[in-house]
Each structure stands twice: as structure tokens, then as C-alpha cells.
Amino acid sequence: MIKYQELRNQNYQYRANRESDFEFNIYDWKSNPYSGLKARIYIELSTLFAFFLQFTNLTANHISLFYCISGVIAGLFLSSNIDSLMITGLVIFFLKNSLDWTDGFIAKINNQRSALGHILDTWGSHIGEISLITSIGIYCYNLTDNNIYLIITISILFLKVIDFKIYSFHQLFYELLNKESNIEIENNIDKNIKKKKDNLLVIFVKNFMDNRARSTDPVYLLIFLEIVYNFNYFSKIIFFLYFLKTLMLFFGVFYVYYFRGKLKKNIK
């Protein structure tokens, strides 16, 4: 058995060593006060989970599956139209990434890192994003009884399903994996060449209503206030902003990968 304090120290050191992955220093309160606070919440919770999980047979990949499922549960709760369940769903959305931090920490200390674990983590993040957008759409419909929110929800999901970039990567990977294609991926890019910087519009679209805590946590707070104080103003604005982001990404990606030929530049 590993003592709790020893696990806690290891967890803090593990996160500090991954500063480049987080794009901020967890000890730099001045530059990233909220990110530092949220990181500590995740570290404390993931340490607590890891301490008790060592007495079970659960692996890092099992925790990754729980992370995936938590996004679905949170979305179902937020869609329930029952105040207590909706607030519980918001809390799960707010804290569910602590499970993601738990599986990574357990994988490290137990040497259980794997490609499957990485895929499960990114899949869980994707599920959480889809679940949040969908549940907010249903939440808005429950508030207003206006079918436009269901139509927009279906439209968002449809645009994400037919995303040209995701489908292209999926199809190429499938054909290459099954040796059903003569397409070859170019691998002659000079790593010393500096990556072209994105213009301001691209940066704005990438960071606008993204899936990071800086964007999602204010959403949870505003919806929480709506539920507690019984008004319905913020959620409708938030939902339309998500729809706007989805439209911008869909047509922007199609333009870059089809008309600008980004996809075929790296295949032959």
C-alpha cells in the first residue's frame, strides 16, 4: 500500500513535470490563478481516488471508461428538467476531469500506459463535449418549450457527424490499417521549419467557446444560477454561441481541407 501523503507528493510532482502539456505552470498563481486552482482540485481528487483504488482490481483503463460514462450521466441529469438532478449534472461536468487525471496518474505509478488508454481519454473528452452541447439544447427546450432548440441541437450533432476532416482521417486510417489503399502519407516535412502561425481569425475560432475549463466552467456557473434563481437568459445565449462555433468550424475546416488542399498536401 502506498501512503496517501506519498501519493499526493507524487501526483504534484507528476503534474509539475508535465508543465509543457498543460501550457501553464501550476505553481504560477499570478499568470494563471484559476487554472492553478482548478489543477489543484483535480490533483487532490485524483490523489484521493488513486489511494482508494489501490485496494481494488480496477486498472487505469477502467477509470478511463468511468470518465467516458460520467459525461453521459452528466448530460442525462442536465436534460432531466429536475432541479436537483440538473445541479448534480453540472457538478459532474465540473469535476469529471478529475477522473481523467486519475487514470493518467494510476497508469504512471502502475506502468499501465497504453495506446488504448490514450484513445479512451480523448474519446471521453469528445463524449463530454457532445453530451454538454446536447444537454444544453434539451435544457433550453425544457425551459421554453420551443422546438427551435431541438432543431439546432440536431443540426449541431449532424454537422459534427459529417465533419470533413474527421471523416477523411477516419477513412484514410481505416484503409491504411486494412491495406485497402495505395495512398501513402508524406513524411518528409522538415522538423526544423517553424510551423506557420495561425491568423487572428483562426486563433479566435479555436479558442472561442472551446472545451477547456476557462470556457466551460463559466457556462456551468451561469446555468447553475439560472436553476437556483429560476430565470432563463444565459443558457439561450450560450447555446446559440455553441451553434455559431459549430458552423464556423464546419465550413472553415471544409474550406481549408478541400479548397486549400490541406489534406492532399500530405498524401500521394
Steps between C-alpha positions, in 0.01 A plus 500: 500500500622849414429757770267785413757776555754319283242469221415867536865606472547277195191644337612860546845415366348314205288801403788743548713289265228520235496879490543506121191279455281734705644818344526657847692461823276375780709699747477827307195650672558846363479402132235226531303540823191306398685230307726451800201468732318255270818294461527467877139389527570229242826399669339468843203301366712275277732430795204403716360276226840338439544430871176301527532340156822328603285267713304390191576318176403796284755607239571837343288405198206419727523852642514635145172320426344656811620836369321437170181389676503799737451738206189309392358493853561874546320573173202282593470673836517847346230398251268364771316825578526413873688768693693268733609273213592794277723646771655157555567479126677836508715385793595184310589705192710730719692221675504211248847586368637394837433144376710577193781615728452189713544251216815677380649498848412134561641406157827669596546350846391151384673519162169443318537758225361386166371625166153377599512712814590808299215437257254449785607832654448696179175312434378591847574866434311476170202332669498769768497777241215342300305425817536857627382662176211256462384534860510881483281483189250275677524719812407806291212308344372401846512866606323645198310210339628640170583239235772723351737379771444137407553587132826681579614213723444251218674737257807525726522123535450452125779747413736326742418159353567610140812706584726468193830488689390234747348284228809536277733396782273213595478370143873536432594326824253218434629439147865518603441272798327243283739551207212587271658813355806601301507838671824580679548761767777746429760496776762733360410815687803682636452516877730799517256711301294715730131425498303772328320714754124513489340832413283683751175360357620139532625561854165655592301206359723245675474667840142625478271280714761223507492192722736633765406592855541870427199473264292219649516591870333842450229316303438265793486795739253699288267202455526426873388857573210458257383187679534648849344838423250371242576709193597399148717760337861382486445144377335612175788734417754230587324245281487731198871574547571125493298477179694791349830333592386172341408676175829690489702185558309288249527741208850614600633145509334412170650810337851430627502126425314511168551836333844571648609139449640443848405132495666408172821689580605218732376202297589364160 
